[in-house]
Amino acid sequence: MQWSGLWALPRISKELGDDFGVLPFPEDGPHGAPAVPVGAYGSAVSARSRYRAAAKEYVKWLWVERTDYQEDFSLSYGFHIPARISLARKAARLRSGPAADAVRFTTEHGHAQSLLWTPANQTAYQDALVRIIKGGANPESEVRAVVRKVSAELDRVKKKR
């Protein structure tokens, strides 16, 4: 079992051939559903910027008009699912095997990471995972510590709004 990002799919395919698969996180209890957290593809324009109009035009150009750039990024530098479903459907490399499964699972069960999930939250979570997986730390106490840190970070971020 490997817990990794999809960016590693080309290397995994090279090393293992077709002897692997991808899955969403399993449903949580009888009323849950599988989950596929999805990050990236976020663009933000500051409402206070003197260059807001130019920034909005740039974001539109990059994410709406330049589909060739999205395809290049998604398929030329590891494996990423294009932000637009129409691009994922037409990309030949994403139509079979584990790549097709990843696209399907993401389309059916994916949800974007909240913008409130800040780098500080991510670091607290990842550091706890490292301590648990590599160092044998107690999962319960590590997760409790992450909850405390994340709660404080969420309070901080919400105050700035």
OpenMM code with the backbone's topology and positions (N, CA, C; nanometers):
from openmm import Vec3, app, unit

residues = "MET GLN TRP SER GLY LEU TRP ALA LEU PRO ARG ILE SER LYS GLU LEU GLY ASP ASP PHE GLY VAL LEU PRO PHE PRO GLU ASP GLY PRO HIS GLY ALA PRO ALA VAL PRO VAL GLY ALA TYR GLY SER ALA VAL SER ALA ARG SER ARG TYR ARG ALA ALA ALA LYS GLU TYR VAL LYS TRP LEU TRP VAL GLU ARG THR ASP TYR GLN GLU ASP PHE SER LEU SER TYR GLY PHE HIS ILE PRO ALA ARG ILE SER LEU ALA ARG LYS ALA ALA ARG LEU ARG SER GLY PRO ALA ALA ASP ALA VAL ARG PHE THR THR GLU HIS GLY HIS ALA GLN SER LEU LEU TRP THR PRO ALA ASN GLN THR ALA TYR GLN ASP ALA LEU VAL ARG ILE ILE LYS GLY GLY ALA ASN PRO GLU SER GLU VAL ARG ALA VAL VAL ARG LYS VAL SER ALA GLU LEU ASP ARG VAL LYS LYS LYS ARG".split()
positions = [
    Vec3(0.0847, -0.1169, 0.0000),
    Vec3(0.0000, 0.0000, 0.0000),
    Vec3(0.0892, 0.1232, 0.0000),
    Vec3(0.0545, 0.2184, -0.0804),
    Vec3(0.1311, 0.3428, -0.0898),
    Vec3(0.0346, 0.4592, -0.0802),
    Vec3(0.0639, 0.5523, 0.0052),
    Vec3(-0.0169, 0.6730, 0.0178),
    Vec3(0.0633, 0.7829, -0.0479),
    Vec3(0.0175, 0.8272, -0.1621),
    Vec3(0.0966, 0.9209, -0.2396),
    Vec3(0.0060, 1.0114, -0.3201),
    Vec3(0.0655, 1.1115, -0.3775),
    Vec3(-0.0082, 1.1990, -0.4670),
    Vec3(-0.0094, 1.1412, -0.6073),
    Vec3(-0.1075, 1.1824, -0.6848),
    Vec3(-0.1181, 1.1326, -0.8214),
    Vec3(-0.0018, 1.1775, -0.9094),
    Vec3(0.0697, 1.2805, -0.8680),
    Vec3(0.1856, 1.3251, -0.9443),
    Vec3(0.2850, 1.2116, -0.9657),
    Vec3(0.2831, 1.1105, -0.8758),
    Vec3(0.3785, 0.9996, -0.8841),
    Vec3(0.3318, 0.8872, -0.9754),
    Vec3(0.2127, 0.8967, -1.0315),
    Vec3(0.1568, 0.7867, -1.1110),
    Vec3(0.2470, 0.7425, -1.2270),
    Vec3(0.3074, 0.8321, -1.3038),
    Vec3(0.3947, 0.7849, -1.4120),
    Vec3(0.5125, 0.6998, -1.3614),
    Vec3(0.5717, 0.7391, -1.2513),
    Vec3(0.6848, 0.6635, -1.1967),
    Vec3(0.6389, 0.5281, -1.1422),
    Vec3(0.5245, 0.5281, -1.0743),
    Vec3(0.4709, 0.4027, -1.0217),
    Vec3(0.4419, 0.3075, -1.1377),
    Vec3(0.3830, 0.3589, -1.2446),
    Vec3(0.3549, 0.2768, -1.3639),
    Vec3(0.4839, 0.2205, -1.4221),
    Vec3(0.5857, 0.3024, -1.4275),
    Vec3(0.7145, 0.2578, -1.4820),
    Vec3(0.7734, 0.1452, -1.3970),
    Vec3(0.7637, 0.1584, -1.2652),
    Vec3(0.8227, 0.0598, -1.1747),
    Vec3(0.7390, -0.0674, -1.1610),
    Vec3(0.6056, -0.0545, -1.1636),
    Vec3(0.5192, -0.1691, -1.1340),
    Vec3(0.4382, -0.2197, -1.2529),
    Vec3(0.4491, -0.1559, -1.3664),
    Vec3(0.3689, -0.1974, -1.4807),
    Vec3(0.2213, -0.1768, -1.4518),
    Vec3(0.1432, -0.2821, -1.4675),
    Vec3(-0.0001, -0.2704, -1.4390),
    Vec3(-0.0385, -0.3402, -1.3092),
    Vec3(0.0592, -0.3651, -1.2213),
    Vec3(0.0350, -0.4388, -1.0978),
    Vec3(0.0042, -0.3447, -0.9804),
    Vec3(-0.0875, -0.2502, -1.0007),
    Vec3(-0.1295, -0.1590, -0.8945),
    Vec3(-0.2614, -0.0946, -0.9357),
    Vec3(-0.3218, -0.0287, -0.8423),
    Vec3(-0.4456, 0.0424, -0.8704),
    Vec3(-0.4572, 0.1633, -0.7797),
    Vec3(-0.5584, 0.2426, -0.8017),
    Vec3(-0.5850, 0.3588, -0.7189),
    Vec3(-0.7262, 0.3469, -0.6619),
    Vec3(-0.7466, 0.4043, -0.5445),
    Vec3(-0.8762, 0.3983, -0.4781),
    Vec3(-0.9038, 0.5299, -0.4065),
    Vec3(-1.0311, 0.5633, -0.3888),
    Vec3(-1.0627, 0.6775, -0.3026),
    Vec3(-1.0495, 0.6340, -0.1566),
    Vec3(-1.0456, 0.7300, -0.0648),
    Vec3(-1.0534, 0.6943, 0.0751),
    Vec3(-1.1891, 0.6279, 0.0955),
    Vec3(-1.1958, 0.5223, 0.1761),
    Vec3(-1.3220, 0.4485, 0.1905),
    Vec3(-1.4278, 0.5306, 0.2630),
    Vec3(-1.5530, 0.4875, 0.2429),
    Vec3(-1.6626, 0.5558, 0.3104),
    Vec3(-1.6478, 0.5417, 0.4609),
    Vec3(-1.6995, 0.6389, 0.5313),
    Vec3(-1.6893, 0.6435, 0.6769),
    Vec3(-1.8228, 0.6029, 0.7379),
    Vec3(-1.8384, 0.4759, 0.7619),
    Vec3(-1.9605, 0.4271, 0.8236),
    Vec3(-2.0711, 0.4008, 0.7230),
    Vec3(-2.1853, 0.3585, 0.7719),
    Vec3(-2.2940, 0.3173, 0.6819),
    Vec3(-2.3564, 0.4319, 0.6019),
    Vec3(-2.3411, 0.5546, 0.6484),
    Vec3(-2.4023, 0.6677, 0.5783),
    Vec3(-2.2988, 0.7557, 0.5092),
    Vec3(-2.1749, 0.7127, 0.5108),
    Vec3(-2.0686, 0.7912, 0.4501),
    Vec3(-2.0572, 0.7653, 0.3017),
    Vec3(-1.9612, 0.8282, 0.2418),
    Vec3(-1.9333, 0.8106, 0.0992),
    Vec3(-1.7829, 0.8102, 0.0800),
    Vec3(-1.7341, 0.7453, -0.0261),
    Vec3(-1.5904, 0.7532, -0.0539),
    Vec3(-1.5490, 0.8995, -0.0699),
    Vec3(-1.4241, 0.9278, -0.0457),
    Vec3(-1.3771, 1.0661, -0.0533),
    Vec3(-1.2462, 1.0749, -0.1289),
    Vec3(-1.2343, 1.1778, -0.2094),
    Vec3(-1.1110, 1.2075, -0.2810),
    Vec3(-1.0840, 1.3568, -0.2626),
    Vec3(-0.9976, 1.3934, -0.1661),
    Vec3(-0.9659, 1.5350, -0.1512),
    Vec3(-0.8812, 1.5820, -0.2691),
    Vec3(-0.9116, 1.6969, -0.3195),
    Vec3(-0.8422, 1.7492, -0.4368),
    Vec3(-0.7874, 1.8870, -0.4034),
    Vec3(-0.6601, 1.9081, -0.4294),
    Vec3(-0.5995, 2.0384, -0.4068),
    Vec3(-0.5550, 2.0984, -0.5381),
    Vec3(-0.4906, 2.2108, -0.5312),
    Vec3(-0.4336, 2.2812, -0.6463),
    Vec3(-0.5401, 2.3490, -0.7309),
    Vec3(-0.4985, 2.4014, -0.8397),
    Vec3(-0.5833, 2.4704, -0.9361),
    Vec3(-0.6573, 2.5883, -0.8773),
    Vec3(-0.6030, 2.6493, -0.7774),
    Vec3(-0.6675, 2.7669, -0.7214),
    Vec3(-0.5995, 2.8918, -0.7715),
    Vec3(-0.6790, 2.9846, -0.8103),
    Vec3(-0.6278, 3.1164, -0.8452),
    Vec3(-0.7070, 3.2169, -0.7656),
    Vec3(-0.6383, 3.3112, -0.7093),
    Vec3(-0.7050, 3.4142, -0.6308),
    Vec3(-0.6547, 3.5500, -0.6757),
    Vec3(-0.7450, 3.6428, -0.6775),
    Vec3(-0.7116, 3.7806, -0.7122),
    Vec3(-0.7488, 3.8660, -0.5923),
    Vec3(-0.6554, 3.9452, -0.5459),
    Vec3(-0.6820, 4.0308, -0.4317),
    Vec3(-0.7821, 4.1396, -0.4685),
    Vec3(-0.8854, 4.1509, -0.3883),
    Vec3(-0.9872, 4.2546, -0.4110),
    Vec3(-0.9315, 4.3936, -0.3839),
    Vec3(-0.8194, 4.4018, -0.3139),
    Vec3(-0.7602, 4.5310, -0.2793),
    Vec3(-0.6482, 4.5736, -0.3741),
    Vec3(-0.6151, 4.4901, -0.4689),
    Vec3(-0.5032, 4.5199, -0.5590),
    Vec3(-0.5360, 4.6347, -0.6538),
    Vec3(-0.4358, 4.7140, -0.6814),
    Vec3(-0.4516, 4.8186, -0.7835),
    Vec3(-0.4628, 4.7557, -0.9210),
    Vec3(-0.4185, 4.6308, -0.9332),
    Vec3(-0.4153, 4.5614, -1.0631),
    Vec3(-0.5216, 4.4524, -1.0715),
    Vec3(-0.6309, 4.4685, -0.9995),
    Vec3(-0.7338, 4.3652, -0.9936),
    Vec3(-0.7869, 4.3283, -1.1320),
    Vec3(-0.8174, 4.4245, -1.2138),
    Vec3(-0.8726, 4.3959, -1.3474),
    Vec3(-0.7721, 4.3164, -1.4310),
    Vec3(-0.6459, 4.3572, -1.4279),
    Vec3(-0.5433, 4.2857, -1.5050),
    Vec3(-0.5252, 4.1438, -1.4506),
    Vec3(-0.5283, 4.1297, -1.3199),
    Vec3(-0.5131, 3.9970, -1.2596),
    Vec3(-0.6299, 3.9069, -1.2976),
    Vec3(-0.7510, 3.9598, -1.2968),
    Vec3(-0.8685, 3.8809, -1.3362),
    Vec3(-0.8581, 3.8389, -1.4829),
    Vec3(-0.8110, 3.9272, -1.5672),
    Vec3(-0.7922, 3.8926, -1.7090),
    Vec3(-0.6867, 3.7842, -1.7255),
    Vec3(-0.5791, 3.7933, -1.6484),
    Vec3(-0.4744, 3.6917, -1.6549),
    Vec3(-0.5287, 3.5542, -1.6123),
    Vec3(-0.6022, 3.5511, -1.5018),
    Vec3(-0.6584, 3.4246, -1.4540),
    Vec3(-0.7529, 3.3667, -1.5593),
    Vec3(-0.8338, 3.4502, -1.6187),
    Vec3(-0.9247, 3.4041, -1.7239),
    Vec3(-0.8444, 3.3491, -1.8426),
    Vec3(-0.7422, 3.4204, -1.8828),
    Vec3(-0.6584, 3.3763, -1.9943),
    Vec3(-0.5957, 3.2401, -1.9636),
    Vec3(-0.5417, 3.2253, -1.8421),
    Vec3(-0.4709, 3.1022, -1.8063),
    Vec3(-0.5648, 2.9835, -1.7890),
    Vec3(-0.6771, 3.0018, -1.7192),
    Vec3(-0.7612, 2.8885, -1.6817),
    Vec3(-0.8824, 2.8667, -1.7710),
    Vec3(-0.9186, 2.9652, -1.8510),
    Vec3(-1.0346, 2.9485, -1.9390),
    Vec3(-0.9909, 2.9385, -2.0847),
    Vec3(-0.9052, 3.0292, -2.1252),
    Vec3(-0.8674, 3.0353, -2.2664),
    Vec3(-0.7537, 2.9413, -2.3050),
    Vec3(-0.6550, 2.9229, -2.2211),
    Vec3(-0.5355, 2.8453, -2.2568),
    Vec3(-0.5453, 2.7007, -2.2122),
    Vec3(-0.6347, 2.6262, -2.2714),
    Vec3(-0.6500, 2.4851, -2.2356),
    Vec3(-0.5237, 2.4063, -2.2690),
    Vec3(-0.4483, 2.4520, -2.3681),
    Vec3(-0.3238, 2.3825, -2.4016),
    Vec3(-0.2251, 2.3883, -2.2854),
    Vec3(-0.2207, 2.4985, -2.2119),
    Vec3(-0.1327, 2.5085, -2.0954),
    Vec3(-0.1784, 2.4136, -1.9849),
    Vec3(-0.3088, 2.4028, -1.9654),
    Vec3(-0.3605, 2.3127, -1.8633),
    Vec3(-0.3263, 2.1674, -1.8968),
    Vec3(-0.3422, 2.1298, -2.0221),
    Vec3(-0.3086, 1.9933, -2.0638),
    Vec3(-0.1598, 1.9668, -2.0461),
    Vec3(-0.0771, 2.0619, -2.0855),
    Vec3(0.0673, 2.0456, -2.0720),
    Vec3(0.1055, 2.0269, -1.9257),
    Vec3(0.0557, 2.1129, -1.8390),
    Vec3(0.0868, 2.1002, -1.6967),
    Vec3(0.0392, 1.9668, -1.6421),
    Vec3(-0.0803, 1.9256, -1.6786),
    Vec3(-0.1401, 1.8048, -1.6234),
    Vec3(-0.0702, 1.6773, -1.6681),
    Vec3(-0.0178, 1.6760, -1.7876),
    Vec3(0.0334, 1.5503, -1.8429),
    Vec3(0.1838, 1.5467, -1.8667),
    Vec3(0.2506, 1.6596, -1.8574),
    Vec3(0.3937, 1.6618, -1.8884),
    Vec3(0.4846, 1.6614, -1.7660),
    Vec3(0.4313, 1.6859, -1.6496),
    Vec3(0.5135, 1.6993, -1.5286),
    Vec3(0.4565, 1.6112, -1.4191),
    Vec3(0.4685, 1.4817, -1.4351),
    Vec3(0.4024, 1.3896, -1.3439),
    Vec3(0.2601, 1.3708, -1.3914),
    Vec3(0.1698, 1.3470, -1.3008),
    Vec3(0.0305, 1.3245, -1.3365),
    Vec3(-0.0570, 1.4156, -1.2533),
    Vec3(-0.1360, 1.4955, -1.3205),
    Vec3(-0.2345, 1.5812, -1.2562),
    Vec3(-0.3621, 1.5692, -1.3378),
    Vec3(-0.4728, 1.5781, -1.2739),
    Vec3(-0.5989, 1.5764, -1.3459),
    Vec3(-0.6295, 1.7202, -1.3855),
    Vec3(-0.6563, 1.7451, -1.5131),
    Vec3(-0.6877, 1.8824, -1.5525),
    Vec3(-0.8044, 1.9375, -1.4713),
    Vec3(-0.8013, 2.0664, -1.4471),
    Vec3(-0.9063, 2.1306, -1.3683),
    Vec3(-1.0409, 2.1251, -1.4390),
    Vec3(-1.0392, 2.1103, -1.5673),
    Vec3(-1.1627, 2.1049, -1.6449),
    Vec3(-1.1909, 1.9601, -1.6856),
    Vec3(-1.3097, 1.9127, -1.6528),
    Vec3(-1.3478, 1.7746, -1.6837),
    Vec3(-1.3395, 1.7488, -1.8337),
    Vec3(-1.3748, 1.8474, -1.9152),
    Vec3(-1.3699, 1.8286, -2.0607),
    Vec3(-1.2288, 1.7965, -2.1076),
    Vec3(-1.1281, 1.8542, -2.0444),
    Vec3(-0.9892, 1.8254, -2.0821),
    Vec3(-0.9483, 1.6862, -2.0352),
    Vec3(-0.9929, 1.6471, -1.9173),
    Vec3(-0.9603, 1.5132, -1.8670),
    Vec3(-1.0210, 1.4070, -1.9582),
    Vec3(-1.1418, 1.4299, -2.0061),
    Vec3(-1.2085, 1.3314, -2.0917),
    Vec3(-1.1396, 1.3153, -2.2265),
    Vec3(-1.0804, 1.4204, -2.2781),
    Vec3(-1.0205, 1.4091, -2.4113),
    Vec3(-0.8732, 1.3675, -2.4092),
    Vec3(-0.8094, 1.3672, -2.2933),
    Vec3(-0.6680, 1.3318, -2.2848),
    Vec3(-0.6507, 1.1800, -2.2949),
    Vec3(-0.5840, 1.1337, -2.3983),
    Vec3(-0.5675, 0.9901, -2.4230),
    Vec3(-0.5030, 0.9182, -2.3044),
    Vec3(-0.4044, 0.9800, -2.2398),
    Vec3(-0.3332, 0.9153, -2.1283),
    Vec3(-0.4206, 0.8982, -2.0050),
    Vec3(-0.5369, 0.9624, -2.0024),
    Vec3(-0.6242, 0.9545, -1.8856),
    Vec3(-0.7466, 0.8668, -1.9097),
    Vec3(-0.7482, 0.7930, -2.0210),
    Vec3(-0.8670, 0.7153, -2.0560),
    Vec3(-0.8597, 0.5678, -2.0210),
    Vec3(-0.7473, 0.5211, -1.9671),
    Vec3(-0.7379, 0.3781, -1.9346),
    Vec3(-0.6522, 0.3576, -1.8100),
    Vec3(-0.6677, 0.2392, -1.7517),
    Vec3(-0.5871, 0.1993, -1.6374),
    Vec3(-0.6094, 0.2846, -1.5139),
    Vec3(-0.5097, 0.2861, -1.4243),
    Vec3(-0.5223, 0.3618, -1.2993),
    Vec3(-0.5478, 0.5117, -1.3209),
    Vec3(-0.4950, 0.5685, -1.4286),
    Vec3(-0.5202, 0.7111, -1.4553),
    Vec3(-0.6687, 0.7352, -1.4780),
    Vec3(-0.7334, 0.6490, -1.5561),
    Vec3(-0.8772, 0.6626, -1.5799),
    Vec3(-0.9546, 0.6425, -1.4496),
    Vec3(-0.9096, 0.5475, -1.3675),
    Vec3(-0.9748, 0.5258, -1.2382),
    Vec3(-0.9632, 0.6510, -1.1517),
    Vec3(-0.8449, 0.7112, -1.1490),
    Vec3(-0.8249, 0.8316, -1.0682),
    Vec3(-0.9165, 0.9443, -1.1146),
    Vec3(-0.9279, 0.9627, -1.2455),
    Vec3(-1.0173, 1.0666, -1.2988),
    Vec3(-1.1615, 1.0360, -1.2589),
    Vec3(-1.2029, 0.9113, -1.2737),
    Vec3(-1.3408, 0.8732, -1.2402),
    Vec3(-1.3686, 0.8939, -1.0916),
    Vec3(-1.2786, 0.8442, -1.0050),
    Vec3(-1.2992, 0.8598, -0.8608),
    Vec3(-1.3038, 1.0074, -0.8219),
    Vec3(-1.2174, 1.0864, -0.8815),
    Vec3(-1.2150, 1.2288, -0.8497),
    Vec3(-1.3421, 1.2978, -0.8971),
    Vec3(-1.3880, 1.2610, -1.0158),
    Vec3(-1.5105, 1.3207, -1.0688),
    Vec3(-1.6310, 1.2815, -0.9829),
    Vec3(-1.6372, 1.1548, -0.9415),
    Vec3(-1.7526, 1.1059, -0.8659),
    Vec3(-1.7489, 1.1432, -0.7173),
    Vec3(-1.6291, 1.1457, -0.6579),
    Vec3(-1.6195, 1.1603, -0.5127),
    Vec3(-1.5291, 1.2752, -0.4684),
    Vec3(-1.4788, 1.3540, -0.5604),
    Vec3(-1.3831, 1.4585, -0.5246),
    Vec3(-1.4479, 1.5799, -0.4624),
    Vec3(-1.3719, 1.6445, -0.3779),
    Vec3(-1.4126, 1.7733, -0.3220),
    Vec3(-1.2868, 1.8549, -0.3003),
    Vec3(-1.2987, 1.9830, -0.3265),
    Vec3(-1.1831, 2.0717, -0.3168),
    Vec3(-1.1458, 2.0946, -0.1710),
    Vec3(-1.0157, 2.1081, -0.1498),
    Vec3(-0.9710, 2.1450, -0.0167),
    Vec3(-1.0174, 2.2870, 0.0106),
    Vec3(-1.0586, 2.3107, 0.1309),
    Vec3(-1.1043, 2.4433, 0.1716),
    Vec3(-0.9892, 2.5422, 0.1677),
    Vec3(-1.0197, 2.6649, 0.1322),
    Vec3(-0.9176, 2.7700, 0.1357),
    Vec3(-0.8749, 2.8002, 0.2792),
    Vec3(-0.9520, 2.7518, 0.3762),
    Vec3(-0.9133, 2.7691, 0.5158),
    Vec3(-0.8054, 2.6689, 0.5565),
    Vec3(-0.7783, 2.5688, 0.4710),
    Vec3(-0.6731, 2.4711, 0.4990),
    Vec3(-0.5420, 2.5352, 0.4577),
    Vec3(-0.4815, 2.6068, 0.5501),
    Vec3(-0.3635, 2.6883, 0.5227),
    Vec3(-0.2358, 2.6037, 0.5251),
    Vec3(-0.1253, 2.6612, 0.4789),
    Vec3(0.0026, 2.5894, 0.4890),
    Vec3(0.0374, 2.5494, 0.6327),
    Vec3(0.0024, 2.6322, 0.7292),
    Vec3(0.0301, 2.5965, 0.8696),
    Vec3(-0.0499, 2.4721, 0.9100),
    Vec3(-0.1745, 2.4634, 0.8644),
    Vec3(-0.2549, 2.3439, 0.8929),
    Vec3(-0.1931, 2.2217, 0.8270),
    Vec3(-0.1543, 2.2361, 0.7028),
    Vec3(-0.0960, 2.1252, 0.6276),
    Vec3(0.0319, 2.0763, 0.6943),
    Vec3(0.1149, 2.1697, 0.7371),
    Vec3(0.2405, 2.1327, 0.8016),
    Vec3(0.2160, 2.0574, 0.9321),
    Vec3(0.1224, 2.1057, 1.0120),
    Vec3(0.0916, 2.0375, 1.1384),
    Vec3(0.0456, 1.8946, 1.1114),
    Vec3(-0.0391, 1.8785, 1.0128),
    Vec3(-0.0917, 1.7458, 0.9785),
    Vec3(0.0188, 1.6546, 0.9245),
    Vec3(0.0965, 1.7046, 0.8290),
    Vec3(0.2026, 1.6222, 0.7700),
    Vec3(0.3087, 1.5852, 0.8726),
    Vec3(0.3466, 1.6787, 0.9585),
    Vec3(0.4460, 1.6487, 1.0612),
    Vec3(0.3961, 1.5395, 1.1553),
    Vec3(0.2673, 1.5451, 1.1897),
    Vec3(0.2105, 1.4411, 1.2761),
    Vec3(0.2142, 1.3056, 1.2062),
    Vec3(0.1815, 1.3037, 1.0775),
    Vec3(0.1866, 1.1778, 1.0031),
    Vec3(0.3271, 1.1193, 1.0027),
    Vec3(0.4260, 1.2040, 0.9832),
    Vec3(0.5646, 1.1565, 0.9838),
    Vec3(0.5993, 1.0967, 1.1200),
    Vec3(0.5601, 1.1664, 1.2258),
    Vec3(0.5902, 1.1138, 1.3598),
    Vec3(0.5189, 0.9810, 1.3850),
    Vec3(0.3976, 0.9661, 1.3351),
    Vec3(0.3218, 0.8418, 1.3540),
    Vec3(0.3805, 0.7293, 1.2697),
    Vec3(0.3983, 0.7556, 1.1399),
    Vec3(0.4394, 0.6509, 1.0460),
    Vec3(0.5863, 0.6120, 1.0637),
    Vec3(0.6724, 0.7110, 1.0714),
    Vec3(0.8158, 0.6808, 1.0796),
    Vec3(0.8656, 0.6621, 1.2222),
    Vec3(0.8076, 0.7379, 1.3159),
    Vec3(0.8599, 0.7356, 1.4515),
    Vec3(0.7804, 0.6528, 1.5494),
    Vec3(0.6655, 0.6014, 1.5061),
    Vec3(0.5852, 0.5197, 1.5952),
    Vec3(0.5119, 0.5975, 1.7035),
    Vec3(0.4922, 0.7280, 1.6815),
    Vec3(0.4222, 0.8101, 1.7809),
    Vec3(0.2775, 0.7640, 1.7965),
    Vec3(0.2194, 0.7969, 1.9098),
    Vec3(0.0816, 0.7596, 1.9390),
    Vec3(-0.0135, 0.8386, 1.8479),
    Vec3(-0.0895, 0.7703, 1.7623),
    Vec3(-0.1785, 0.8406, 1.6694),
    Vec3(-0.2811, 0.9300, 1.7386),
    Vec3(-0.3382, 0.8826, 1.8465),
    Vec3(-0.4425, 0.9618, 1.9134),
    Vec3(-0.3878, 1.0941, 1.9653),
    Vec3(-0.2750, 1.0898, 2.0331),
    Vec3(-0.2199, 1.2150, 2.0869),
    Vec3(-0.1711, 1.3066, 1.9753),
    Vec3(-0.1168, 1.2496, 1.8697),
    Vec3(-0.0721, 1.3317, 1.7568),
    Vec3(-0.1902, 1.4021, 1.6895),
    Vec3(-0.2988, 1.3279, 1.6670),
    Vec3(-0.4160, 1.3878, 1.6019),
    Vec3(-0.4781, 1.4940, 1.6929),
    Vec3(-0.4818, 1.4689, 1.8217),
    Vec3(-0.5350, 1.5703, 1.9142),
    Vec3(-0.4528, 1.6991, 1.9065),
    Vec3(-0.3208, 1.6847, 1.8979),
    Vec3(-0.2345, 1.8026, 1.8867),
    Vec3(-0.2609, 1.8762, 1.7550),
    Vec3(-0.2819, 1.8016, 1.6475),
    Vec3(-0.3126, 1.8644, 1.5190),
    Vec3(-0.4453, 1.9401, 1.5287),
    Vec3(-0.5439, 1.8802, 1.5910),
    Vec3(-0.6742, 1.9470, 1.6053),
    Vec3(-0.6576, 2.0797, 1.6800),
    Vec3(-0.5780, 2.0805, 1.7852),
    Vec3(-0.5555, 2.2054, 1.8598),
    Vec3(-0.4893, 2.3109, 1.7706),
    Vec3(-0.3850, 2.2703, 1.6977),
    Vec3(-0.3149, 2.3658, 1.6117),
    Vec3(-0.4046, 2.4170, 1.4999),
    Vec3(-0.4779, 2.3254, 1.4373),
    Vec3(-0.5651, 2.3643, 1.3268),
    Vec3(-0.6779, 2.4541, 1.3768),
    Vec3(-0.7341, 2.4230, 1.4912),
    Vec3(-0.8405, 2.5078, 1.5467),
    Vec3(-0.7907, 2.6494, 1.5708),
    Vec3(-0.6711, 2.6619, 1.6277),
    Vec3(-0.6132, 2.7953, 1.6507),
    Vec3(-0.5879, 2.8671, 1.5179),
    Vec3(-0.5407, 2.7933, 1.4192),
    Vec3(-0.5149, 2.8535, 1.2875),
    Vec3(-0.6451, 2.8973, 1.2212),
    Vec3(-0.7481, 2.8166, 1.2313),
    Vec3(-0.8781, 2.8551, 1.1739),
    Vec3(-0.9323, 2.9804, 1.2422),
    Vec3(-0.9176, 2.9880, 1.3733),
    Vec3(-0.9609, 3.1086, 1.4448),
    Vec3(-0.8851, 3.2303, 1.3940),
    Vec3(-0.7547, 3.2152, 1.3733),
    Vec3(-0.6723, 3.3260, 1.3239),
    Vec3(-0.7175, 3.3699, 1.1851),
    Vec3(-0.7393, 3.2730, 1.0959),
    Vec3(-0.7759, 3.3053, 0.9583),
    Vec3(-0.9144, 3.3692, 0.9532),
    Vec3(-1.0063, 3.3187, 1.0293),
    Vec3(-1.1431, 3.3731, 1.0283),
    Vec3(-1.1473, 3.5155, 1.0812),
    Vec3(-1.0586, 3.5498, 1.1744),
    Vec3(-1.0531, 3.6881, 1.2282),
    Vec3(-1.0087, 3.7868, 1.1212),
    Vec3(-0.9279, 3.7413, 1.0270),
    Vec3(-0.8764, 3.8301, 0.9213),
    Vec3(-0.9810, 3.8655, 0.8170),
    Vec3(-1.0883, 3.7904, 0.8114),
    Vec3(-1.1900, 3.8118, 0.7082),
    Vec3(-1.2623, 3.9408, 0.7244),
] * unit.nanometer
topology = app.Topology()
chain = topology.addChain("A")
for resn in residues:
    res = topology.addResidue(resn, chain)
    for name in ("N", "CA", "C"):
        topology.addAtom(name, app.Element.getBySymbol(name[0]), res)
